[in-house]
Amino acid sequence: MIGSRCKKFLTVFVTISALNFIFFTFAGANDLNMVVKKGDIHSKISSRLWQLGKGYENRTMSAQAYAQSRNLRTESPDKITVYLLSEPGTIIDETSLQAYGGDIIKSADNVWKAGVPINMIETIADNVKGISFIKLPDRAKPSAIESEGVGLTGASSYHSAGYTGSGVKVAVIDIGFAGLFSAISDGELPNTVVTIDCTGSSCILTDFSSETGMHGTAVAEIVYDMAPEAELYLIKIVDTLDLRDAKDYAIANGIKIINHSLSFRNTNFYSGECYNSNPACTANDAYSNGILWVNAMGNYAESHYGATYTDSSGLGFHNVSGADWNIDVEASAGDIIDVVLTWDAWPTTDQDYNLHLFDSDINLVASSVTRQTGTQPPTEDIFYSVPANDTYHLAIYKYSATSDHRLAVFSLEHDTDPAVASSSITSPADAIGVMAVGAIDYENWTTGPQESISSQGPTNDSRIKPEISGLDNVTSYTYGGSFPGTSAASPHVAGAAALILSRNPTYSVSQLWNALTSSAVDMGSSGQDNIYGYGRLNLLLVSNSHPLKAMPWISLLLLSESGKPVLIKWIGPAGFGTFEFITGNDLTEIKQLKFIFSNFSCGGVTKNGTLTSSLSIPISNKQFSHTVTFSPDFKMTIAGEFNVSGDFASGTWEALSYGMTCRGIWEASPL
């Protein structure tokens, strides 16, 4: 860590900050050498986007060249792509936007994706009615020959028995499909793949003739190895609204399994919350429409930092370890330091934190200082081009906040020191309706450990993740070597799901989910844990009367010797915490409901603890629905159904809390 020189600097720095000034110089970026006043940052524009606009004013290159030099997407030579956020229930004045050179590409809920001139961003923020905030789009990030997984997972036994995924539609949603034609011509993918581009205003057929990234092709190769007769749909996206369109396309076209080996950051506090059409909203809606969404956990166990803000020195900087404030990043010349920060004040906040980057001489080289005044999301991000090999230091500064919040930092390209593996999960793997997949090197498949980079749970609302583990570092035709990370682990699970569904075509999404988790080989702590989930993927092929591994609770479903019904306790995860209930083995009524809340926030109130209802609730045709009113300001509605064999249940819940409605899904199995 850093000694007295740093402490002396911090004293000077905080004194300057008290005068409301923040100084920074972008080393290695000749176009940006600025002194920025915190008050100058437009309250409707993110810090990074505002800096880009100001920097562009001094440039002679085109907007397109300027944006592309900073890894930003352009829709035309003079425009960049942004997200316009509106207040819920309001509409952005599209006519006024067009008058300033902007145009809407697509929209969902209160998020509008638009192409706007860089030099008009501030003017648009000031003059277009309905806009509450402008930011860069939330973009997807990869969680980056026959796979060894076919034999190790038991897929080969399904193949030998004639179950190869026939009749099952599987979508691979990804950001690039370069090398597709070579993979098809060499037999690594079938020539029947359907190729769809959702990056425009709608999803259209395409030929992927000008792709640059090959991540999606490598992912699809694994799905095909696992389920060679599944109907493959390759769907390209870039951001969260594209992802929403891809999901809608999947629903409309009868797709039953989605593999998404991508992750998003700063779209919630990694607690599965649904805001602004984020990936958690999208994935949960897919589940509600009968689609199994399989998602890579992410590769951030060594590049994530999480803690509650503390400041023992009173200087305003978060103490990372003792009195030390710095999170270190080792970077080489030409690298990009890409770091994001968020805190638990979603969806909008007036609790304001800043993120700063220093070089080893404690020169401030980059900052993110978005103004959080009540209508902005709690996010900051730094994108810095490294001029020289060095150790860089990240610092979190409380600019204006009335309480100490939980913080989450992700470094997208470099490890952090310190790193916190716990809760290094990203979105939408954090969603309750997503089967999140961790990674185990195929050479350590039966013994572990988990890959050191594989993200871990729990979610920030304390739910256990992942659900299951798959293989990585398998041989990849597309990459010409091995394919590491949870991106490779996830399609093994998606392909396995296709095999199970081809053998059991009437399975619901909850039955398919349960088939995968119940047959997994337990690793680590007993039961589901935050490293391996329920264990490593394991496809068992047994008799048709029991196509999957028999559950240890099956004996509980039999009548007792006296002929009286046996009471069965059911338990499982729900978005509010844990849902428990008691039935008889005849499944005619529920005798008790128990809601175990874990930091459940709805209507401005956070609930912890247990609420119990002992009312008798009838079960008709293995379905039930019931509302429990616990107080005039709080009630819970639970609806669900049992599967055909009566050994699994799932459904939806709805909470009406102090005027706000919150919803989610639940699932439960007998103990």
C-alpha positions as CSV (number, residue, x, y, z in Angstrom):
1,M,0.0,0.0,0.0
2,I,0.9,3.7,-0.1
3,G,2.7,5.5,2.7
4,S,3.2,9.1,4.0
5,R,3.6,10.6,0.5
6,C,0.1,9.4,-0.3
7,K,-1.4,10.7,3.0
8,K,0.1,14.1,2.3
9,F,-1.4,14.1,-1.2
10,L,-4.8,13.1,0.1
11,T,-4.9,16.0,2.6
12,V,-4.2,18.4,-0.3
13,F,-6.7,16.7,-2.6
14,V,-9.5,16.7,-0.1
15,T,-8.8,20.4,0.6
16,I,-9.3,21.1,-3.1
17,S,-12.4,18.9,-3.2
18,A,-13.9,20.9,-0.4
19,L,-13.7,23.9,-2.7
20,N,-15.7,21.8,-5.2
21,F,-12.9,21.3,-7.6
22,I,-11.5,18.1,-9.0
23,F,-8.4,18.2,-11.1
24,F,-7.3,15.6,-13.6
25,T,-5.1,15.1,-16.6
26,F,-5.6,12.3,-19.0
27,A,-2.0,11.0,-19.5
28,G,-1.5,9.7,-23.0
29,A,-4.7,11.4,-24.3
30,N,-3.5,14.6,-26.0
31,D,-7.0,15.8,-26.8
32,L,-8.0,15.9,-23.1
33,N,-6.0,18.0,-20.6
34,M,-8.7,19.5,-18.5
35,V,-9.5,21.0,-15.1
36,V,-13.0,19.9,-14.3
37,K,-15.3,21.5,-11.7
38,K,-17.7,19.0,-10.2
39,G,-20.4,21.6,-10.5
40,D,-19.7,21.9,-14.2
41,I,-20.7,18.2,-14.8
42,H,-24.2,18.4,-16.3
43,S,-26.7,16.7,-13.9
44,K,-28.4,14.9,-16.9
45,I,-25.2,13.6,-18.4
46,S,-22.9,10.8,-17.2
47,S,-19.4,11.9,-16.3
48,R,-17.7,9.8,-19.0
49,L,-20.1,11.0,-21.7
50,W,-19.8,14.6,-20.6
51,Q,-16.0,14.4,-20.8
52,L,-16.2,12.9,-24.3
53,G,-18.4,15.8,-25.4
54,K,-16.0,18.4,-24.0
55,G,-13.0,16.6,-25.5
56,Y,-14.6,16.4,-28.9
57,E,-15.0,20.2,-29.0
58,N,-11.2,20.5,-29.5
59,R,-10.9,17.8,-32.1
60,T,-10.7,18.0,-35.9
61,M,-11.4,14.3,-36.6
62,S,-14.9,13.1,-37.4
63,A,-17.3,12.2,-34.6
64,Q,-17.1,8.6,-35.9
65,A,-13.3,8.4,-35.7
66,Y,-13.3,10.1,-32.3
67,A,-15.9,7.7,-30.9
68,Q,-14.3,4.6,-32.3
69,S,-10.9,5.6,-30.8
70,R,-12.7,5.3,-27.4
71,N,-14.5,2.0,-28.1
72,L,-17.9,3.7,-28.6
73,R,-20.5,2.6,-31.1
74,T,-21.5,4.9,-33.9
75,E,-24.7,4.7,-36.0
76,S,-23.4,7.2,-38.7
77,P,-20.3,9.3,-39.4
78,D,-21.4,12.1,-37.1
79,K,-23.3,10.4,-34.3
80,I,-22.6,8.1,-31.3
81,T,-25.1,5.8,-29.7
82,V,-26.5,6.7,-26.3
83,Y,-29.2,5.7,-23.9
84,L,-31.8,8.4,-23.0
85,L,-33.6,7.7,-19.8
86,S,-37.0,9.2,-19.1
87,E,-38.9,9.5,-15.9
88,P,-41.4,6.6,-15.5
89,G,-44.6,7.4,-17.3
90,T,-43.2,10.2,-19.4
91,I,-42.3,10.2,-23.1
92,I,-39.3,11.8,-24.7
93,D,-40.1,14.5,-27.3
94,E,-38.9,12.7,-30.4
95,T,-39.6,15.7,-32.7
96,S,-37.5,18.0,-30.6
97,L,-34.7,15.3,-30.5
98,Q,-34.7,15.1,-34.3
99,A,-34.5,18.9,-34.6
100,Y,-31.1,18.6,-32.8
101,G,-29.9,15.8,-35.1
102,G,-30.9,12.9,-32.9
103,D,-32.9,9.8,-33.9
104,I,-34.5,7.0,-31.9
105,I,-33.2,3.5,-32.8
106,K,-35.4,1.5,-30.3
107,S,-37.0,1.9,-26.9
108,A,-38.3,-0.2,-24.0
109,D,-40.1,1.1,-20.9
110,N,-38.2,4.3,-19.9
111,V,-35.0,3.6,-21.9
112,W,-34.5,5.1,-25.4
113,K,-31.6,4.1,-27.6
114,A,-30.6,6.9,-29.9
115,G,-28.0,8.2,-32.3
116,V,-27.0,11.8,-31.4
117,P,-24.2,14.2,-32.5
118,I,-21.5,14.3,-29.9
119,N,-21.4,18.1,-30.0
120,M,-25.1,18.3,-29.3
121,I,-25.4,16.1,-26.2
122,E,-25.5,19.0,-23.8
123,T,-28.0,20.9,-25.9
124,I,-30.2,17.9,-26.1
125,A,-30.1,17.4,-22.4
126,D,-31.1,21.0,-21.8
127,N,-33.9,21.3,-24.4
128,V,-35.5,17.9,-25.2
129,K,-38.5,17.4,-22.9
130,G,-38.8,14.1,-21.1
131,I,-35.1,13.3,-20.7
132,S,-33.9,12.7,-17.1
133,F,-30.5,11.3,-17.9
134,I,-28.1,10.5,-20.8
135,K,-25.5,7.8,-20.6
136,L,-23.6,5.4,-22.8
137,P,-25.4,2.1,-23.5
138,D,-25.1,-0.8,-21.1
139,R,-23.0,-3.2,-23.3
140,A,-22.5,-6.9,-23.1
141,K,-19.1,-8.3,-22.1
142,P,-18.0,-11.9,-22.9
143,S,-17.4,-14.0,-19.9
144,A,-14.8,-14.9,-22.2
145,I,-12.9,-30.3,-32.7
146,E,-15.3,-32.0,-30.1
147,S,-15.4,-30.6,-26.6
148,E,-14.0,-32.8,-23.9
149,G,-17.3,-32.1,-22.1
150,V,-19.3,-34.5,-24.2
151,G,-17.7,-37.5,-22.6
152,L,-17.1,-36.0,-19.1
153,T,-20.7,-34.9,-18.6
154,G,-22.4,-38.0,-19.8
155,A,-23.7,-36.5,-23.0
156,S,-22.1,-39.3,-25.1
157,S,-24.5,-41.8,-23.4
158,Y,-27.5,-39.7,-24.5
159,H,-26.1,-39.7,-28.0
160,S,-25.6,-43.5,-28.0
161,A,-29.2,-43.9,-26.9
162,G,-30.4,-41.7,-29.8
163,Y,-31.1,-38.5,-27.9
164,T,-29.2,-35.7,-29.6
165,G,-31.4,-32.6,-29.1
166,S,-33.7,-33.3,-32.1
167,G,-36.8,-31.0,-32.1
168,V,-35.3,-28.6,-29.5
169,K,-34.7,-25.0,-30.4
170,V,-31.6,-23.4,-28.7
171,A,-30.6,-19.8,-29.1
172,V,-27.0,-18.6,-28.6
173,I,-27.2,-14.9,-27.8
174,D,-23.8,-13.2,-28.2
175,I,-21.9,-10.2,-29.5
176,G,-20.0,-11.7,-32.5
177,F,-20.0,-14.7,-34.9
178,A,-16.8,-14.3,-36.9
179,G,-15.5,-17.6,-38.4
180,L,-19.0,-19.0,-38.8
181,F,-18.6,-20.0,-42.4
182,S,-15.3,-21.8,-41.7
183,A,-16.9,-23.6,-38.8
184,I,-19.8,-24.8,-40.9
185,S,-17.6,-25.9,-43.8
186,D,-15.4,-27.9,-41.5
187,G,-18.3,-29.6,-39.8
188,E,-18.0,-27.8,-36.4
189,L,-21.4,-26.3,-36.9
190,P,-24.4,-27.4,-39.0
191,N,-25.4,-25.6,-42.2
192,T,-28.9,-25.3,-40.8
193,V,-28.1,-22.5,-38.2
194,V,-30.5,-19.6,-38.2
195,T,-28.6,-16.3,-38.0
196,I,-30.3,-13.2,-36.6
197,D,-29.1,-9.6,-36.0
198,C,-30.9,-7.7,-33.2
199,T,-28.6,-4.7,-33.1
200,G,-30.7,-2.5,-35.3
201,S,-34.3,-1.2,-34.7
202,S,-35.6,-4.8,-34.9
203,C,-34.3,-8.4,-35.2
204,I,-33.6,-9.4,-38.8
205,L,-32.1,-12.3,-40.8
206,T,-28.5,-11.8,-41.6
207,D,-25.4,-13.7,-43.0
208,F,-22.8,-12.4,-40.5
209,S,-20.5,-11.7,-43.4
210,S,-18.6,-8.8,-41.8
211,E,-18.1,-10.0,-38.2
212,T,-15.0,-9.3,-36.2
213,G,-15.6,-11.1,-32.8
214,M,-15.7,-14.9,-32.7
215,H,-16.9,-15.4,-29.1
216,G,-20.4,-16.5,-30.2
217,T,-19.2,-18.9,-32.7
218,A,-17.0,-20.6,-30.1
219,V,-20.0,-20.8,-27.7
220,A,-22.3,-22.3,-30.4
221,E,-19.6,-24.9,-31.2
222,I,-19.9,-26.3,-27.7
223,V,-23.7,-26.4,-27.8
224,Y,-23.5,-28.3,-31.1
225,D,-21.0,-30.8,-29.7
226,M,-23.3,-31.5,-26.8
227,A,-26.6,-31.5,-28.8
228,P,-25.7,-32.1,-32.5
229,E,-29.3,-32.2,-33.7
230,A,-30.7,-29.2,-31.8
231,E,-32.0,-26.4,-34.0
232,L,-29.5,-23.6,-33.4
233,Y,-30.3,-19.9,-33.6
234,L,-27.4,-17.5,-33.4
235,I,-28.6,-14.1,-32.3
236,K,-26.3,-11.0,-32.2
237,I,-26.7,-8.2,-29.7
238,V,-24.7,-5.3,-28.4
239,D,-26.6,-3.8,-25.5
240,T,-29.5,-4.4,-23.1
241,L,-32.2,-3.2,-25.5
242,D,-30.9,-5.6,-28.1
243,L,-31.0,-8.4,-25.5
244,R,-34.6,-7.6,-24.8
245,D,-35.4,-7.8,-28.5
246,A,-33.5,-11.1,-28.8
247,K,-35.6,-12.5,-25.9
248,D,-38.8,-11.4,-27.6
249,Y,-37.7,-13.1,-30.8
250,A,-37.0,-16.3,-28.9
251,I,-40.4,-16.3,-27.4
252,A,-42.1,-15.6,-30.7
253,N,-40.2,-18.4,-32.4
254,G,-40.7,-21.2,-29.9
255,I,-37.1,-21.3,-28.6
256,K,-36.9,-23.3,-25.4
257,I,-33.3,-22.8,-24.2
258,I,-31.1,-19.7,-24.3
259,N,-27.4,-19.6,-23.8
260,H,-26.0,-16.2,-22.8
261,S,-22.3,-16.3,-22.1
262,L,-22.2,-12.6,-21.6
263,S,-22.5,-10.3,-18.6
264,F,-23.5,-6.7,-17.9
265,R,-22.3,-4.4,-15.1
266,N,-23.9,-1.4,-13.4
267,T,-27.5,-2.2,-14.4
268,N,-28.5,-3.0,-10.8
269,F,-26.7,-3.8,-7.6
270,Y,-26.2,-7.4,-8.6
271,S,-29.2,-8.5,-6.6
272,G,-31.4,-9.5,-9.5
273,E,-33.4,-6.3,-9.4
274,C,-35.4,-5.3,-12.5
275,Y,-34.9,-1.7,-13.6
276,N,-35.0,0.1,-16.9
277,S,-35.4,-3.1,-19.0
278,N,-32.1,-4.4,-17.7
279,P,-30.9,-8.0,-18.3
280,A,-32.6,-9.3,-15.1
281,C,-36.0,-8.1,-16.4
282,T,-35.3,-9.7,-19.7
283,A,-34.1,-13.1,-18.4
284,N,-36.9,-13.4,-15.8
285,D,-39.5,-12.7,-18.5
286,A,-38.0,-15.5,-20.6
287,Y,-38.4,-17.9,-17.7
288,S,-42.0,-16.7,-17.3
289,N,-42.5,-17.6,-20.9
290,G,-41.2,-21.2,-20.6
291,I,-37.6,-20.6,-21.6
292,L,-34.6,-22.0,-19.7
293,W,-32.0,-19.1,-19.6
294,V,-28.5,-20.5,-19.0
295,N,-25.9,-17.8,-18.2
296,A,-22.2,-17.6,-17.5
297,M,-21.5,-16.5,-13.9
298,G,-18.7,-14.2,-15.2
299,N,-14.9,-14.3,-14.7
300,Y,-14.5,-11.7,-12.0
301,A,-13.4,-13.6,-8.9
302,E,-10.0,-12.0,-9.2
303,S,-11.1,-8.6,-10.5
304,H,-14.0,-7.6,-8.1
305,Y,-13.9,-5.6,-5.0
306,G,-16.9,-5.2,-2.6
307,A,-17.3,-3.7,0.8
308,T,-19.3,-1.2,2.9
309,Y,-17.9,2.3,2.7
310,T,-15.7,3.3,5.7
311,D,-13.5,6.3,6.3
312,S,-11.6,6.1,9.6
313,S,-9.4,9.1,8.6
314,G,-12.3,11.5,7.8
315,L,-10.7,12.5,4.5
316,G,-13.7,11.2,2.4
317,F,-11.8,8.3,0.8
318,H,-13.0,4.7,1.4
319,N,-10.6,2.7,3.5
320,V,-9.8,-0.5,1.6
321,S,-7.5,-2.0,4.2
322,G,-6.9,-0.2,7.5
323,A,-6.2,3.4,6.6
324,D,-5.1,2.6,3.0
325,W,-7.5,3.8,0.3
326,N,-6.2,2.2,-2.8
327,I,-7.3,-0.7,-5.0
328,D,-4.3,-1.6,-7.2
329,V,-4.3,-2.5,-10.9
330,E,-1.2,-3.6,-12.8
331,A,-1.4,-2.5,-16.4
332,S,0.9,-2.3,-19.4
333,A,1.3,0.4,-22.1
334,G,-1.5,0.2,-24.6
335,D,-3.9,-1.5,-22.1
336,I,-7.3,-0.1,-21.3
337,I,-8.2,0.2,-17.7
338,D,-12.0,-0.3,-17.7
339,V,-13.5,-0.1,-14.3
340,V,-17.1,0.4,-13.0
341,L,-18.4,1.3,-9.6
342,T,-22.0,1.1,-8.2
343,W,-23.5,1.2,-4.7
344,D,-26.8,0.1,-3.1
345,A,-29.0,3.1,-3.8
346,W,-30.8,1.9,-7.0
347,P,-32.5,2.8,-9.2
348,T,-31.9,6.6,-8.8
349,T,-30.2,8.4,-6.0
350,D,-28.9,11.6,-4.4
351,Q,-26.1,9.7,-2.6
352,D,-23.0,10.7,-4.6
353,Y,-19.7,8.8,-4.7
354,N,-16.9,9.4,-7.2
355,L,-14.2,7.0,-8.7
356,H,-10.6,8.2,-9.3
357,L,-7.6,6.6,-10.9
358,F,-4.0,7.6,-9.9
359,D,-0.6,6.5,-11.3
360,S,2.2,5.2,-9.1
361,D,3.4,8.8,-8.5
362,I,-0.1,9.7,-7.2
363,N,-0.9,11.8,-10.2
364,L,-4.7,11.8,-10.9
365,V,-5.0,10.5,-14.4
366,A,-8.8,9.8,-14.7
367,S,-12.0,10.4,-12.8
368,S,-15.7,9.6,-13.0
369,V,-17.7,12.3,-11.2
370,T,-21.3,12.0,-12.4
371,R,-23.6,14.2,-10.4
372,Q,-26.1,12.1,-8.4
373,T,-28.8,14.6,-7.4
374,G,-31.8,12.3,-7.2
375,T,-32.6,11.4,-10.8
376,Q,-29.4,9.6,-11.8
377,P,-28.4,5.9,-11.3
378,P,-25.7,5.2,-8.7
379,T,-22.9,4.4,-11.2
380,E,-19.5,5.6,-12.1
381,D,-17.1,4.2,-14.8
382,I,-13.5,4.9,-16.0
383,F,-12.1,4.0,-19.4
384,Y,-8.4,4.9,-19.5
385,S,-5.8,4.2,-22.2
386,V,-2.6,3.3,-20.4
387,P,0.5,5.2,-21.6
388,A,3.2,3.2,-19.7
389,N,3.7,0.1,-17.6
390,D,2.7,1.0,-14.1
391,T,0.8,0.2,-11.0
392,Y,-2.4,2.3,-11.0
393,H,-4.5,3.0,-7.9
394,L,-8.3,3.2,-7.8
395,A,-9.9,5.3,-5.1
396,I,-13.6,5.8,-4.0
397,Y,-14.5,9.1,-2.7
398,K,-17.8,10.0,-0.8
399,Y,-18.7,13.3,-2.4
400,S,-22.1,13.8,-0.9
401,A,-23.9,11.0,0.9
402,T,-25.8,10.8,4.2
403,S,-25.0,7.1,4.9
404,D,-22.4,4.5,4.2
405,H,-23.4,2.4,1.3
406,R,-22.3,-1.1,0.1
407,L,-19.9,-0.7,-2.8
408,A,-19.2,-2.9,-5.8
409,V,-16.2,-2.4,-8.2
410,F,-15.5,-4.5,-11.3
411,S,-12.3,-4.2,-13.3
412,L,-13.1,-5.6,-16.8
413,E,-9.6,-6.1,-18.1
414,H,-7.3,-6.5,-15.1
415,D,-7.1,-8.2,-11.7
416,T,-7.5,-6.0,-8.7
417,D,-5.5,-6.0,-5.4
418,P,-7.2,-6.7,-3.2
419,A,-9.8,-8.8,-4.9
420,V,-13.0,-10.1,-3.3
421,A,-14.3,-13.3,-4.8
422,S,-17.5,-13.4,-2.8
423,S,-20.5,-11.8,-4.6
424,S,-18.4,-11.3,-7.8
425,I,-21.5,-12.3,-9.8
426,T,-22.7,-10.1,-12.6
427,S,-26.0,-9.6,-14.4
428,P,-28.1,-11.4,-15.6
429,A,-26.6,-14.3,-13.8
430,D,-27.9,-12.7,-10.6
431,A,-31.5,-13.0,-11.7
432,I,-33.7,-15.5,-9.9
433,G,-35.0,-16.9,-13.3
434,V,-31.5,-17.6,-14.6
435,M,-29.5,-20.8,-14.3
436,A,-26.1,-19.4,-13.5
437,V,-23.0,-21.5,-14.4
438,G,-19.6,-21.6,-12.8
439,A,-16.5,-23.1,-14.3
440,I,-14.2,-26.1,-13.5
441,D,-11.2,-26.9,-15.7
442,Y,-11.9,-30.1,-17.5
443,E,-8.7,-31.6,-16.3
444,N,-9.9,-31.1,-12.7
445,W,-13.5,-32.0,-13.5
446,T,-14.0,-34.7,-10.9
447,T,-12.0,-33.2,-8.1
448,G,-12.1,-29.4,-8.5
449,P,-11.2,-26.8,-7.6
450,Q,-13.3,-24.2,-9.3
451,E,-11.5,-22.0,-11.8
452,S,-9.8,-19.2,-9.9
453,I,-11.4,-16.6,-12.1
454,S,-15.0,-18.0,-12.0
455,S,-17.3,-15.6,-10.3
456,Q,-18.9,-16.6,-7.0
457,G,-22.1,-15.9,-5.1
458,P,-24.0,-14.9,-3.2
459,T,-26.0,-12.2,-5.0
460,N,-26.1,-8.9,-3.1
461,D,-29.5,-9.9,-1.7
462,S,-28.0,-13.0,-0.2
463,R,-29.3,-15.7,-2.7
464,I,-27.0,-18.6,-3.4
465,K,-25.4,-18.6,-6.9
466,P,-24.4,-20.4,-9.1
467,E,-26.9,-23.2,-9.8
468,I,-24.5,-25.6,-11.4
469,S,-20.9,-25.9,-12.8
470,G,-19.7,-26.7,-16.3
471,L,-16.3,-27.3,-18.0
472,D,-13.9,-24.8,-19.4
473,N,-10.5,-24.9,-21.1
474,V,-11.9,-27.4,-23.5
475,T,-10.6,-27.7,-27.0
476,S,-12.0,-25.1,-29.4
477,Y,-11.9,-25.2,-33.2
478,T,-12.9,-21.5,-33.4
479,Y,-10.1,-20.2,-31.1
480,G,-7.6,-22.7,-32.3
481,G,-6.7,-23.8,-28.8
482,S,-8.5,-23.9,-25.5
483,F,-11.6,-22.0,-24.5
484,P,-11.4,-20.7,-20.9
485,G,-13.9,-19.2,-18.5
486,T,-17.5,-19.4,-17.7
487,S,-18.3,-18.5,-21.3
488,A,-17.3,-22.1,-22.2
489,A,-18.9,-23.7,-19.1
490,S,-22.4,-22.3,-19.8
491,P,-23.0,-23.8,-23.3
492,H,-22.2,-27.3,-21.9
493,V,-25.2,-26.8,-19.6
494,A,-27.4,-25.4,-22.4
495,G,-26.5,-28.3,-24.6
496,A,-27.2,-30.8,-21.8
497,A,-30.6,-29.2,-21.3
498,A,-31.4,-29.8,-25.0
499,L,-30.6,-33.5,-24.6
500,I,-32.9,-33.8,-21.6
501,L,-35.7,-31.9,-23.4
502,S,-35.3,-34.1,-26.5
503,R,-35.9,-37.2,-24.3
504,N,-38.6,-35.5,-22.2
505,P,-40.3,-33.1,-24.7
506,T,-43.2,-32.3,-22.3
507,Y,-41.0,-31.0,-19.5
508,S,-41.8,-27.5,-18.3
509,V,-39.0,-25.0,-17.7
510,S,-39.1,-25.7,-14.0
511,Q,-38.9,-29.5,-14.6
512,L,-35.9,-29.0,-16.9
513,W,-34.2,-26.8,-14.3
514,N,-34.8,-29.4,-11.6
515,A,-33.5,-32.2,-13.9
516,L,-30.2,-30.5,-14.3
517,T,-29.7,-29.4,-10.7
518,S,-30.9,-32.6,-9.1
519,S,-28.6,-34.9,-11.1
520,A,-25.5,-32.7,-10.6
521,V,-22.6,-34.3,-8.6
522,D,-22.3,-32.3,-5.3
523,M,-19.0,-30.6,-4.8
524,G,-17.7,-28.3,-2.0
525,S,-20.2,-27.7,0.8
526,S,-23.1,-30.1,1.0
527,G,-26.0,-28.9,-1.2
528,Q,-26.0,-25.7,-3.2
529,D,-23.1,-23.4,-2.4
530,N,-21.7,-20.2,-3.7
531,I,-18.8,-21.8,-5.6
532,Y,-20.1,-24.9,-7.4
533,G,-23.8,-24.4,-7.1
534,Y,-25.5,-27.9,-6.8
535,G,-22.3,-29.4,-8.2
536,R,-20.8,-30.4,-11.6
537,L,-23.0,-31.1,-14.6
538,N,-23.9,-34.8,-14.8
539,L,-26.2,-36.3,-17.4
540,L,-27.7,-39.6,-16.2
541,L,-29.4,-42.0,-18.6
542,V,-31.6,-44.5,-16.7
543,S,-34.9,-46.2,-17.4
544,N,-37.8,-44.3,-19.0
545,S,-39.9,-44.7,-15.8
546,H,-37.3,-42.6,-14.0
547,P,-35.5,-40.7,-16.8
548,L,-33.5,-38.8,-14.2
549,K,-31.7,-39.5,-11.0
550,A,-34.2,-40.5,-8.3
551,M,-34.6,-37.8,-5.6
552,P,-33.8,-38.6,-2.0
553,W,-37.2,-37.4,-1.0
554,I,-39.2,-39.7,-3.3
555,S,-39.9,-42.1,-0.3
556,L,-41.7,-39.2,1.4
557,L,-44.4,-39.2,-1.3
558,L,-45.7,-42.6,-0.2
559,L,-48.4,-43.2,2.4
560,S,-47.5,-44.1,5.9
561,E,-48.2,-47.7,7.0
562,S,-51.3,-46.5,8.8
563,G,-52.7,-45.1,5.5
564,K,-52.7,-41.5,6.8
565,P,-51.2,-38.8,4.6
566,V,-47.6,-38.0,5.3
567,L,-46.8,-34.3,5.9
568,I,-44.1,-32.9,3.6
569,K,-42.2,-29.8,4.0
570,W,-41.3,-27.9,0.9
571,I,-38.6,-25.2,0.7
572,G,-36.9,-23.2,-2.0
573,P,-35.6,-19.8,-3.1
574,A,-37.7,-16.8,-3.9
575,G,-36.9,-13.2,-4.7
576,F,-37.8,-12.0,-1.2
577,G,-35.7,-14.7,0.5
578,T,-37.0,-18.3,1.1
579,F,-40.4,-19.8,0.7
580,E,-41.6,-22.7,2.8
581,F,-44.9,-24.6,3.0
582,I,-46.3,-27.9,4.2
583,T,-48.6,-30.3,2.3
584,G,-49.8,-33.9,2.6
585,N,-48.5,-36.4,0.1
586,D,-51.9,-36.3,-1.6
587,L,-51.3,-32.7,-2.6
588,T,-54.9,-31.6,-1.8
589,E,-54.1,-28.7,0.5
590,I,-51.3,-26.5,1.9
591,K,-51.4,-26.5,5.6
592,Q,-48.9,-23.7,6.3
593,L,-47.1,-21.0,4.5
594,K,-43.8,-19.4,5.7
595,F,-42.1,-16.4,4.2
596,I,-38.5,-15.9,5.3
597,F,-37.4,-12.4,4.2
598,S,-33.8,-11.6,3.6
599,N,-33.1,-7.9,3.1
600,F,-36.2,-7.7,1.0
601,S,-36.9,-4.1,-0.1
602,C,-40.2,-3.0,-1.5
603,G,-42.1,0.3,-1.0
604,G,-39.3,2.0,0.8
605,V,-39.3,-0.7,3.6
606,T,-36.7,-3.5,4.1
607,K,-37.9,-6.7,5.6
608,N,-36.0,-9.4,7.4
609,G,-37.3,-12.3,9.5
610,T,-40.2,-14.8,9.1
611,L,-44.0,-14.3,8.5
612,T,-46.2,-17.4,8.9
613,S,-49.8,-18.2,7.8
614,S,-51.5,-21.3,9.0
615,L,-54.6,-21.0,6.9
616,S,-55.6,-24.1,4.9
617,I,-55.2,-23.5,1.1
618,P,-56.8,-25.9,-1.4
619,I,-54.8,-27.4,-4.2
620,S,-56.8,-28.1,-7.3
621,N,-55.3,-30.0,-10.3
622,K,-51.9,-29.4,-8.7
623,Q,-52.4,-25.7,-8.7
624,F,-53.0,-23.1,-6.0
625,S,-53.2,-19.3,-5.4
626,H,-53.6,-17.5,-2.2
627,T,-53.2,-14.0,-0.7
628,V,-52.1,-13.4,2.9
629,T,-52.7,-10.0,4.4
630,F,-50.1,-9.5,7.2
631,S,-51.0,-5.8,7.9
632,P,-53.0,-3.0,6.2
633,D,-49.8,-2.0,4.4
634,F,-48.3,-5.3,3.5
635,K,-49.7,-8.5,1.9
636,M,-48.3,-11.4,-0.1
637,T,-49.9,-13.3,-3.0
638,I,-48.5,-16.7,-3.9
639,A,-49.5,-18.7,-7.0
640,G,-47.9,-22.0,-8.1
641,E,-48.2,-25.5,-9.5
642,F,-46.7,-28.9,-8.9
643,N,-45.1,-31.0,-11.6
644,V,-46.6,-34.2,-13.0
645,S,-44.6,-36.4,-10.6
646,G,-45.4,-34.2,-7.6
647,D,-41.7,-33.8,-6.6
648,F,-41.2,-30.1,-7.6
649,A,-43.2,-26.9,-7.4
650,S,-42.8,-23.4,-8.8
651,G,-44.7,-20.3,-9.4
652,T,-44.9,-16.5,-8.9
653,W,-45.2,-14.2,-5.9
654,E,-46.4,-10.6,-5.6
655,A,-45.9,-8.3,-2.6
656,L,-48.0,-5.1,-2.1
657,S,-45.9,-3.1,0.3
658,Y,-46.9,0.5,1.3
659,G,-48.4,1.2,-2.1
660,M,-45.7,-0.4,-4.2
661,T,-46.0,-3.8,-6.0
662,C,-43.0,-6.1,-6.3
663,R,-43.0,-9.4,-8.2
664,G,-40.9,-12.4,-8.7
665,I,-40.7,-16.2,-9.1
666,W,-40.1,-19.1,-6.6
667,E,-39.4,-22.8,-6.7
668,A,-39.4,-25.5,-4.1
669,S,-38.6,-29.1,-3.5
670,P,-39.6,-31.5,-0.6
671,L,-37.1,-31.9,2.1
